[in-house]
Amino acid sequence: MATPFSGCPRAMLLAAGRGERMRPLTDVCPKPLLRVHGQPLLTWHLQALARAGVADVLINTAWLGGAIRELYGHQYGHASMLDKRRMLTISYSNEGEDFGAALETAGGIARALPQLGPIFWLAAGDVFAPGFAFDAGAARHFAAGDALAHLWLVPNPPQHPKGDFGLSGEGRALNLPKDDPRPRYTYSTMALLRAELFAPPWCDIPPGNPQGVRAPLGPLLRRAMDAGRVSAELYSGLWADVGTPERLAALNAQAPARRSAAAYTGRTRSKEIRR
């Protein structure tokens, strides 16, 4: 069912994880604040959201969450942005303070859902995708359809060679059986989601997750895929899952990232996919 929609939806950035594989770096710094080409990972997303005209961003926190809140406060705008209408208002879901630990992806989204609206952007704060466009046109197209989620998939990185989901020629994400020979791609963590995905029959966490239920997002997406309710496309721009100190060092060893959006234009394809 189409959702009434105008303007840009809100966004949620996932920043609550402990980052165990990034230790010892994350012993003193939350993973989304680790720097790539001179600025925190989370800042790259905030800059892209501001460029896209998104007005409201929610960040969930747990491990060292106070450092994230101290750095960004409740408003963000790049120094070069003279148009104050492009400033971001930032709110927080403090899972660490409320429940003592992160609630995993679905649990964290369910907790924040009352603040997100019927449609919202999602991205993980520890992923580097500086050219990703949180495009209002894509959000309007999503709102007009019946999909519960729209995922951006990427070619499988070396650390995740088997991928996550298939992709049909019609742009539907596929929950492929293990023995299915069709190619799988990796979920980038960038998505448009409908609040309906976090209600029965897809999700049984009560609204607002008052008990702090911990739950991953994958099972919800797979249920919706089996019902034909998840669309997807392949993102070919620069993307990196900054999951280990070695990957972070390798990323920073590459040519310094240019700050302009044009430097990171990533084309997307939903119907014709090349392996």
Sequence and secondary structure as in RCSB ss.txt:
>XXXX:A:sequence
MATPFSGCPRAMLLAAGRGERMRPLTDVCPKPLLRVHGQPLLTWHLQALARAGVADVLINTAWLGGAIRELYGHQ
YGHASMLDKRRMLTISYSNEGEDFGAALETAGGIARALPQLGPIFWLAAGDVFAPGFAFDAGAARHFAAGDALAH
LWLVPNPPQHPKGDFGLSGEGRALNLPKDDPRPRYTYSTMALLRAELFAPPWCDIPPGNPQGVRAPLGPLLRRAM
DAGRVSAELYSGLWADVGTPERLAALNAQAPARRSAAAYTGRTRSKEIRR
>XXXX:A:secstr
      S  EEEEEE    GGGTTGGGTS GGGSEETTEEHHHHHHHHHHHHT  EEEEEE TTHHHHHHHHTTE
E  TT   GGG EEEEEEEHHHHHSS  HHHHHHHHHGGGT SEEEEEETTEE TT    HHHHHHHHHS  SEE
EEEE   TT TT SBEE TTSBEE   TT  S  BEEEEEEEEEGGGGSTTT  S TT TT     SHHHHHHHH
HTT EEEEEE S  EE  SHHHHHHHHHSS   SSGGGG   EESS    
